[in-house]
Amino acid sequence: MNQIIDVAIVGAGVSGLYSAWRLKSDAGQPGRTLNVRVFEGSERVGGRLLSVKPPFVNDTFVELGGMRFTEAHVLMCGLARALGLASGELPDANANNIAYLRGQRLKMSDLTDPDRIPYVIDESLRNRESLSNLVAVAAVRSLGPAFKELLDIDLTLETLESVTAEHWRTIGERGSFEGKPLYETPLRYILERTLGHGAVQLLQDSLGYDCILWTWSAADGFPFNLTDMRSAVRHMHLVDGFSALPRRLHEKVLALGVNVQLNTRVRSVEDTLLPDGTTGIAFTTVDDNGAEALSVARKLILAMPRRSIELLDRKGPLFDSRGAGFKSLLESVSPVPLFKIALCYENCWWEKVVGGGSNGKSVTDLPMRQVYYWKVNPHDQQGVVLIYDGGLTKSYWEQLDNAAAPKPQVKLTGRKEGVDLWADYAAPSRIIFEAHRQLLELHGLPESEVPAPYAAACMSWNRDPFGGGAHFWNMGVRSHEVAEQILHPIERCPIYLCGEAWSHEQGWVEGALATSEAMLTRHFGLPPLHDTQLV
């Protein structure tokens, strides 16, 4: 009995490490005596948080994975404070940056000027207020009757600002459009019906994302776009890189006696009868040398995205007849492909176009989609730009990404500290060449004026075992019901799930923390977070 793990956690991303920390550190709870172990298949902690230091720009971290959070993310902000992690603002919008759309080079401020945008849109939208709030206009036009009937709210652009998460839940579960439930109605369809195709194309192109408009239903897509993606949202970042969050959690759980096994992949999961007559979980692990081991736990937490769970051996309670309902829960979300490329230059040549002290992002309908002016070395003037492609164009870059090709070597001349991880993600030469070419087109500068980058790194998150950089709810899913059921998907079987994938803050660390909290309070007996020392 002493060899049985009380709680085994699979995945050393934020949700897995956070769950281990809460289980072991919660004041006044028996969790302090629990035997908790974490199993991680890779050589590092952090999952889809990946901060790397670019060579010669040593006072910054470039985020090849998740990069920001908002002031409205209460759990994330509280956790950063509790762990002593410094944060700062990460600029997003800058009126002087570029919007290079349909071959025309505009400023971001021109996107609300009806006389400058190269799109054919309805006359009712050709004003600055509407162009600044296209998704909100679509919501008012399509959801007004549902808000009035269900909530007695006269929906306008002004009243929309005060709509709460609970309001959105009511509308999502009971609202309809053209006689169909909102959770069975594509967001993209409503946008096309209420705004027209030209305005939808403008919206998609100028946002820099494809994925946030085409994946999900109106029930989940409207609240996401109207809360997380508004221009007024203030984005924050961790000064020491987002990976500092899982690293600090890792330090905390180690100090509490949690065994975190890296390079240890869980291959199969099955239920078993424990000596005391209760049901436990037997699981097989494989280390990086191919050695297998069998472990037994009273409870198992899968802090894993959808694709990682699908890679488990197809046996045991999750995949046999007892897990018939689990398959539909697992497939209620779709992984979203995200791709990032960071390029280092000897000088900040883009400032010729966007001005000195550049920050925030420029957008384009080229495959690169978004460009963040990330950091300038104040001493030597080297600079870093980050290209962020979220959505349909990911295959363009993947076709250029030959993982077997030799990676370029960066000559560091004695300044190697902090860049080893960067080298692990060095970009293939064709990706570097094409990203550089598109950057020049975006800024309207000839190749003769701009030297090639001296270093580049990239990451495609749709590779196994991640499957995608984020997840969005699928059409027809009652997301709030699934979010509850997925926490403990099979009755009388001690397997639990948490993570960003099945949250209502999808794509954010806040979602990983929120589902972990829901799982721990409802199924592990921990008190609500406000009763602890975290906030």
N, C-alpha and C positions, 0 to 999 in steps of 0.2 A: 504493500500500500504506500510505503514511503517513496517508491519510485514513480508513482502516478503524478503527473503534472496537474495542478488544480486548474489553471487556465493556460492553454497554448494559443498563441497568436501567430497567424501566418501573414507576414507582410510587415516590413519595418519602414513603411511610409508614415505620414503624419497620423492617420487614424490608428494604425497599429501601435505605434510608440506612445501616442496620447492615451490610448486605452490601458496600456501597461502602466503608465505613470499614474493614472487616476486609480486603478485597482490597487496599486501598492502604496499610494501616498495619501489617500483620502483620510482626513482626520477623524478619529473616533470610530473607524470602521474596521472590520476584521480583515480587510484587504492587506494590511501590513504583514500578516502571516501567510498570505497566499504564496504558493509556488507558481510563479508566472514565468513563462519562457516565450521568447519571440524567435521565429524562424524566417529568415530572409534569403531569397534565392540568389541575389546579386552580391557584389563585393562591397556595397555601400548602403547606407541608410538614406531615406528621403524619397524613394519612389519617383514621382514625376516632378519633384523639386530638384533642380540641377543647376547649381551656381558654379561658374568657372571664372578664373582670373585670366584676362587677356594679357599676353606678354607685352611688357613695356608700359602698361597702363595699370600699375599695381595697386591703385587706390580705389578700385571698383571691382565688382563682380558682375558678370554678364549672366543673365538668366536664360538658359536654354530650355528650361521648363517653366513652371508657374512663376510669375514675376511680381504679382501685386495683390493687394486687398483693398477694401474700402473702409472708411470710418464707420459705416453701418454694420460691419462684420464684428459683432460684439464679442463673440468667442475668440476670434483671431486676435483682436486688439487686446483683450484681457490676457490671453495666453502670452503674447509678446511681452506685455508688462510684467507678468508673473515670472517669466524666464529672464528678464533683464535684457531684452533685445531692443536695440535702438531702431527707430523707424523714421522715415522722412517721406515727403511728398514725391511721387513719381509723376511728373507732368505728362499729360496726354494731349490736350488740345492746345494749339498755338496758331493764332490767326495768320501768322506770316509763313507758316509751313505750306507745303505744296499739295495740291490735289490734281494729279495728272490723270485725267479721265477722257476717254474717247479722243486721244491725241491732242488734247488742249491742256496747257499748263496753267492752272489757276492757283490762287491762294485758298487756304482753308476757309477764310472769311468770305470768299466768293460763293461758297456752296449755299448760302442763304440769299443770294442776289438772283432774282428770277431772270434778269437780263444777261447773266454770265453763264449759267449752267447749260451744258450742251445736251439737254434732254427735253423731249417733248412731253409736257405734263399738263394736266387739266388747269384751266384758268383759275379755278377756286383754290388751287394750291400755290399759285404764283405770288406769294407774299412771304416776307421774312418769318413771320410767326409759324406758318404752316411748314415751311421748308426746314425750320429748326426743330420741328416736332412731328415728323411724318408718322412715326409709329403711334404717337399719342392721338393724332388726327384720326388714324384708322380705328383706334380703340373707341374713340368718342362716336364715330359714325356707325360702328358695327355693334357695340356693346351697350349703347345708351338704353335701349328697351330692357335689357336684362338687369342692368343696374337699378333702373327705376322699379321694375317689378319685384326683384328679390331683396333690394336693400333700401328702396325709396331714396335713391341718390340721383339727382339730376346731373348726369355726367357731362362735364365740360373740360376744356384744357386746364382750367383753374381747379376744379374739384378733383380732377384726376390726381393732382399732387398729394392729396390727403387720403387716397385709397390705401388701406392697410393690407398686410398679408392675409389676414382673416377674410377681408372682403374678397380678395382674389380667389381664395379657396372656395368661398361660396359661389362665386361666378363660375369658376372652373368646373365645379361639381354639378351645378344645377342650371347654368346658363346655356343659351343656344343661339345659333345664327342660322337664319333661313330654315328654321324648324329642326336643325340637327344639333346635338349636344356639342359644346365647344371642344370637349376632349376627343371628338370624332371629326373635327373640322381643322384642316391644315391652316396654320398661321399664314403661310404664303398665299393661300387661296383668298383669305379675308383681305390681305393687303392688296392683292390684285383687284378684287371686287370693289374696294372702297377708295383706292388711290389711283389705280390704273398702272399699266405696265411701265411706262416711262418713269413714274415716280418710284416704283419699286426698284427699278434698275439703278436709279440715282441713289436710293437708300442703301442698296447692297454695295454698290461700288464705293460710295463715300465712307461707309462704315469700315471698310477694309476687311470685313468678314463675310464669307458666304454662309457659314454653318449656322449662325444664330437666326437666320430667317427661313431656312428650308427644311429643318429636321423635324420639328415638333408640332404639336397641336396648338391651337389658339389658347387653350386653357393654361398651358405651361409657357408658351412662347411670349405672350403679352406681358405677364408680370416680370419675366426675366429681362426683356428688352426695355421695359419702362422703369425698372429699378436699378439693375446692374449696369446697363449700357447707356444711361443718360449722360449727356455732355457735362451736366452739373455735378456728377459724382466725382468726389475727390479720391484719387487713387494714391495708395501708400506703398512703400517697399521697406524691406529690412536692410539697414545700412551694410551689414556684414553678409548680405546675400540671403535669399529665401531658404537656402539649405542650412543656414544657421539654426532655423527652427527645429528640424529633425535632429540635427547634431546635438543641440542642447537637450532635447528630450532624451536622446540616446545616453548622454552623460548622466542625466537624472535617474533613468531607470537602472543603469549599471550601478549607481551609488546605492540604490534601494535593493540591490541583490537580484535583479532580473538578468537572466542569461539570454543574451542576444546572439544567436548563431547566424553569421553571415555565410554566404556561399552554400546555403543549405536549402534546397528546393523541396517543397512538399509535393509528392507525386500522387498519392492516393489517400482517400479518407473513407473510413468505414466505422460503423458503430460496433460496440463490443459490450459484453456484460462485465462489470467490475466485481471484485471480490465481495463488496458489500451489497450486491444485488441491484445496484443502480446501473443506468446506461451511461457508458462513456464513449470516447472516440479513440480509435486506433488509427494512426496515420504513419505512412512510410515517407522517409526523407532520403534525399540523395545529395551528397556533398560534391564539391567540384572535382574530386578524384573518382567519382562514380561509386563510392561506398554507400551502401544502403543501411538504414537503421529504422527500427520500429519503435514508436513512442505511443504512450497512452495518456489521455487527458480526460479530466472530468468534464471540462467544457472547452470548445474550440471556437475561436474567433477568426473568421476569414476577413481580414482587412485588405481586400484585394479587388481590383476592377473586374469587369465582366470577363474579359479575355483571359485573364490569369486563372479564373475559376474554370473556364471552358477547357483549359489545358490540363486539368487534373484527369487522372485515369477515370474513365466513364463507368464507375462502379460505386457501390455504397449508397447510403440513403439519399444523397443529392441527385443521383442519376438512375436509380432503379425505380420500381413502381411506386415506392413511397414518396419519391420526389417528383411525381407527375406535375404537381402544381408549381414546383420550384423552377422548372424550365421556363414557364411563362413569366415568372417573376424575374428570372435572370435576363430574359430577352426583352424585358419591358423598356430597356434603354439601349441606345446605340452608341458605340464609341465614335468620337469625332476626331478625324485626323488633324493633327497640328504639326507644323514644321517650322523650325527656327534656324537662321543662319546669322552668325556674328562675324563681321569683317573688321579688321584692324588696318588703319592707314597711318602713314607717316605724318600727314597733316590733315586738318579738317577742311578739305576742299569744298564741302557742301555749304560752308558758311558764306561762300561767294554768292550763293543763291538765296539761302534762307536767313542770312544775317549772323552776326557773332553771338556767342552764347546760346547756340541752338539747343532746343530741347523739344520734348513731345514727339509727335509722329507726323509723317506725311503719308498720304494714301494714293493708290493707283489701281487701275484695273489690269495692269500687268500682273503676271503670275506672282510677283513678289508681294503684292497687296499692301503691306504696311511696313514702314521704315521708321524705327525709333533712333533718334540721335542720342546715343546712350551716354557717352562720357568722353571728355577731353582731358588729356594729361596736362595739367597746368604748367609743368616744367618743360616738357619737350614737345608739346602740341600734337602728340599722337592722339588719334581718336578712334572710337568704336561706334559702329552702327549695327543695329539689330533688325533683321528682316523677320517678320512674323506672318506666316501664311496659315490662316485657319479656315480650312474647308475644301472646296472642290478642286483647287489647283494643286493639291498635295501630290498628285500623281505626276505632275510635271517635274517636280524636283526629285521624286523617288526614281524616276527613269534615268536621271543623271547620277544618282547616288549608287555607285558600285562599291559595296562594302569590301570587296576583295582587292580593290585596287590599292597600290601603295599610297600612303598618306604623306603629304608634304611635310618636310621637317623645317622647324623654325630655328634659326640660329639665335641663341639667347645671349651670347657673349657675357656669361657670368651673372645674368639677371634671371635666374631660373625660378626663384622662389614663388610659390603660389600658382605656377602655370602647368604643373604636371597633369592635372585633370583636363585642362584645355586640350593638351596634346592627345588625350584619349579620344577626343571628339573632333579631331582635325577633319576639315571638309575635303571631299574629293576635288580634284582640279577642275573638272567640268562645272561643278556647282559654283566654285569660286568665280570662274570666268563668267558664267551666265549671270550670277548675282551682281557682279561688278558692272557688266554691260547694262543691266536693267537700271542700276543706280544712276549711271551716266544719262540714260534716256530720261529717267524721272526728273533729273535736275537740269537737263538740257545742255550738258557739257560734252565737248569732244574728248575722245580717248587720249589725244595728244596732250591735254591739259591735266590729266589725272593719272598718277602712277597706280599700278596694281596694288592690291592689299598685300601686306607683308605676312599676315596670318589670318586664318579663318577656321571657325568651328561650326558644326551643325548637329541637329538632332531631329530625327523623325520619330514621333511618338506612337505611330500606329504599328510599329514593329512589336513582335512578341517580346516579353509577356504583357505589354501594356495594352495593345490593341487600339489605342487612341490617347490623345492628350487630355480629353474631357469626355463627358457623356451627356446626352440629352434624352429626355423621355420620348418614347415613340408615340405615334398616332394611336388613338383609341385606348390609351392607358389611363386608368383612374389613378393618377400618380400618388395622391395622398394615401389611398388604400394600400398601394404597393409599397410605399415607403415604410408603412407600419409592418406589413407582413414580412418583408425581406429581412428585418432585424432578427427574427427567429422563424425561419421559413417552414420548418417541419416539426410538428407537435411531438413532444416526448423524445426529441432528438436534440442533444445539447450542442448544436451548431448555430452560430450567430454571425451576422454580417454587418459590416459598417464600411463607410468610405464615401467619397464624393459622388460615386456613380448613381446611387439611388437617393440623393438628397434633393432639396429644393433650393440649393445654392450650388447647382452643378457648375463645374469648371473652376470652383473656388476652394481654397483650403477651408473656408468656413463650412462648406458642405461636408467635408471629411470630419470636422469637429462636431457638427450638429448631429450627424448620424451616430457618431461614437457616443455622444452624450445621451441620445435617445435610447440606444442599446443598453448602456451602463445603468441608467436610472430605471428602466422598465424591466430589465431582465437580469441584472446583477445586484440589485438592491442598493445602489449608491444613491445618496441624496442629490437633489437638484443642484446644479452648479452654484447658484447664488448662496447656498448654504456652506460652501467651501471657502477656502482662502484664495481662490483664483481671481475673483473680482472684488 
